[in-house]
Amino acid sequence: MTSSLPRGRHRREPVTPPSISIPIVIPTPGRARGRHACPSPSRHHSAYELFSQGQRVTLVLAGLVAVGSVVAVGPIAAGAALIAGLTVLYAIVLLFKLWIVGASCDSAVLRFDAAELPRREELPVYTVLVPLHREGKVVPSLLARLSALDYPHDRLQILLLVEADDAETREALPATLPPGFELVLIPPEAPRTKPKACNVGLERARGEFCVIYDAEDRPDPDQLRAAVATLRALPSWVVCVQAELRYWNPWTNWLTRCFAAEYALNFGLFLPGLDRYRLPIPLGGTSNHFRTEALRELGGWDPHNVTEDADLGIRIARYGWGVRMMDSVTEEEANSQLGNWLRQRSRWIKGYLQTWLVHMRAPMRLLRELGGRGFASFQITVGISTFTTLANPVVWGLTLCYLVLGPEPIASLFPRPVLYTGMVAMVAGNLLLVYCHMAACLRIGLYGLVSGMLLLPLYWALISVAGYRAVLQLLRPSRRHYWELTEHGLVTERCAEAEQPEPLLGHAPTGHTN
């Protein structure tokens, strides 16, 4: 496909109305469908396989080297070297996160006043992709929110992507959809994932721009117009803008409080910091606004990757294009039940592991395409951060052993430089990360969450549990590409409003700040 969009290292530069009856399209499997059909990523660039041949050889050699090292220097010395390596990785992650969060203060996120947004006659056709699976609970409110978008209905194409055998969602839809809505039935074939559904929708997209919204999303009403203004103000090599994601029910319980603080830090400070230095941005799963032509040239989403959003963000960077953050908010429902939260978080971690393995199949090529800073950022944000999540229980166990049994049993594992570095990383580094979460909550008016951030280490322990669950699934071929469904509608908006505390004197209540 020929594209007018430029490639290269540009990312480092500054910067007829549809019928109201339900249109149903059932794609034909096994062949290209429609004039906009686009290829998925090749198998080499897909999570279809866990390891490439080169990675299998590397794993075997690494295992032989590890065994040989233990035999050559002894288990104690090898253990000390492993602890030293872990300590260095922890220090790198902490310093990088603190540096990026600090850089977010200078991030040039584009903002537009209402008067600066494009007028009706200037707006192009916009496609909204809404993948749905067993979402009968939230369908009525979803249709109401999308109908309330401040965008002309005759220029809005909203594709409801529903599995053909998903009777729950189909029965929840009205017999006649609002103007601009279309129902697209997805063949119930493996892999049954969100990215596969989105690729089917992309083939039918008529819009110059397109965006993904999840079933429980509450985007700012003017978000589409703001995205048009942002993408038109940016050079053509910026092919995606990511809106800020927040939760509308942070007060439900302790779990949602921690989840809301985590989102506040990630989307409010960390990703804008990556934006500041034009580093690869692992996209969030919703409210990514794309130039449709560019998305097709990239091949859409990898249907076998369960964090297709993060993978696509890295592929955009490798292609020489850019992602920017935009000043608009989409609110989501935070998981309030532990089992539901674990399933969702395990899927995210599994997908991050898939993404790291896929892009590390040719490390030198990745280095050339991302550049040194981009390569290092990818390793830390996608690779090392996930690995340290898995290493946390080991480090915590050694710390507990030290506190209960004293230093003698494990002293040989901790030479003084390693011990002091590890203590600084654990105490000072984690306190600074807790402080960053507090600052992120204050930024968006979640003042009541600040004191609860002292319990964040317990939340991090839950993330490690989800991490090991993700690894076990990744190693099982039958569960490797399995999309564990996140149940929505556990908390009603009325309950969330009743749980919200009274605003502090002199402060505005929690809500959008843009």
Order of alpha helices (4+ residues) and beta strands (2+ residues): beta-alpha-alpha-beta-alpha-beta-alpha-beta-alpha-beta-beta-alpha-beta-alpha-alpha-beta-alpha-alpha-beta-alpha-alpha-alpha-alpha-alpha-alpha-alpha
